Amino acid sequence: SQKLIKTVTLSMETKEFDALLSGIQDKVTESGGYTERSEVDGNSYYGSGNRSAWLCLRIPVDKLDTFVTTVSGLGNVTSKSESVDDITLQYVDTESHKKALETEQERLLILMEQAGNMEDIIKIETRLSEIRYELQSYESTLRTYDNQVDYSTVNVDIREVERESSGAVKQSYLEEVKSRLSDNFYDIGQGLRNF
């Protein structure tokens, strides 16, 4: 079967920073996933600056679409991208190397029982040690592949804003004119306030 690594990247903005973070974590738990890494920077909007967060989430592949749809509804999504990496050939290649080493190991163990002198035994033991080290490396690689295939990666970039942008929503011509006028008046108001 195909071995596919799926990655989704979301950029979001919100006026309810703490509620969005909490909501995302709840959905991660519900889906049976986990947070691999998270970073939160800045102070509250009401303090000295806006906050931002970056989350690297691992979500079971069969729950990925539902998770992304649900989380997208918790805030304003400004951009979204998806990628799929097919590692089937690398996976099969690694498996075949592992099986070849296991076969060689079995043969060497038989030869060890039949070895007549210490020099042969030492040579066989040396090669067996090398094989065990290589097998551990291949097994570790396969476990990593399995984890990446079974648990998709969802990167979420969150910004706390005073006013959510409307650029992410598909708008009619009149709605777009209205939205841009509103944004311009807002920017002018902010400039005057800062002045």
N, C-alpha and C positions, 0 to 999 in steps of 0.2 A: 504494500500500500504506500501511497505517497506520504512523504514526511514534509510537512509545511510549517514554517515558522511565521506566525502572523503578528504584525505590529500595528497598533493604532495610536496616532498622536492627536490630541485635542488641545486647542487653546481656548480658554474660557475667561469671561469676566463676570464679576458679580458685585452687587452692593451688599450682599449678605455673606461675607467671607467665611465666618465661623460655621454658619449653617450649611454652606456648600461643602466645606471640608468634612463636616460631620456626616452629611448625607452621602458623600462619596464613600467614606469609610464603612458606613452601614451597608451600602450596596456591594462593596467588596466582600464583606463578611457573608452576606446573603448568598452571593454567587459561589462561595467556597474558595475564593481567591485569597491573596495576601499582598501586603505592601512590601515591595522589595527595597525601595528607598523613598525618602521624602525630605524635602527642604522647605522651610517657611522663613521668609525674610521680611523685614520692615516692621513698622508699628501700625497700630489701628489708624484707620482713616481720620479718626477724631484726635489722634496724636500728631506726631511730626511727619507722617508720611503714609502712603498706601502700602498695603501688604501684598506679597506675592508668594506663590507656592509652586513647587514642582513635585509631582508624584510619579513614581514608577511602580505600576501595579501589575500583578500577574493574575490573570483570570482564566479559569478553565475554558478551553477552546469551544466547547459546546454551549457555554453561557456568554460568549463574547458579544454577539450581536445584541442580545437582550440587555446586557450590561451597558454597552455603549449608547444604545437608544435611551435607556433610563437615565444615565448620568448626563446625557446631552440635554435632557429636560430640566435639570436642576439649576442650570445657569445659562448665560448667553454664550453660545459657541461662536467664536469669531473665525476659527479655521479647523479643518479636520483632514487628516490624511491617513491612508491605509497602505500597508505594503505586505507582500507575501514572498518569503524566501523558500525556494524548493531545495531541500538538502537531501533528497532521496538518494542520489548517487553517492554523496559523502557517507551517508548512513550505511548503505549496502557495502561500500568499500571497507569501512571500518569493521563491520560485522564479519566480512570474509577474512580480513587479516587476523581478527580475533580467533576465528574457527581454525585457521591454518596453524596458529601458534598452539592452540589447545591440542591439535592432532600431533604436532611435534613434541609437545610435552608428554603425551601419553607414550609415544615411541621411546623417548629418552628414559622414562621411568621403567619401561620393560628392559631396555639396554642396561640400566643401572643394576637390575637384579642379576643380569647375566655377566656383568663386568668381572674380569678375572684379576685385575691388578689395580693398585691405588691410583696410578696415573690416569687411567681411563675414568675411574670414579670421580676424580677431581675435575677432569674436563667436562664430564656430564653434569656435575653439580654446578659448575660455572655457567654452562649454557642454560641450565634450568633456572638459575637466579635471574639471568638476563630475560628469559621468557616470562617469568613471573612479573618482573618489573614492566615489561611491555604490555602484558595482559592487563595489569592494573590501570595503565595509561589508557588503553582502548576501552576498558569498562567504564572508566571515568568519563571519557568522551561520549560514549553511548548514553550514559545517565544524563549528561548535560543536554544532549540532543533530545532525549525523551522529555525532559522537563520543558525545554523550549517549545516543543511540538504540542505537548499536553496543556501547557499554560501560556496563553498569548500575552504579549506585553502591551500594556496601555500606558502611554505617557500623557500626563495631564499637566498643562501649564495654566495656572490660575492667577488672575490679577484682580485686586480689589479696586473698584472704581466708584466714583460718586454718581456717575451717570453712564448707563450701558449704551454702547454704540448700536446703531441700527443696520450696520453694513452687512451683517451676517444673514439678514432676512431678505428673501426675494420680494421686491416691491414693484408696484406699477409705477408708471412715469410720474403721476401726480403725487403718489405716496413718497417717491424718492425726492421730488422737489420740496415737499412739505418737510421731510426728514432733514434734508440738507439745510433748509432755512432755519429749522429748529436748532440744528447743530451750530450753525453760524451765530445765531443769537445767543446761544449758550456760551460759546467761546468769547464773544464780545463781553457778555456779562461777567465771565470769569476774569477777563483782562481788566475790566473796570474795577472789579473787586480787589484784584491784586494791586492795581495802581493806587 
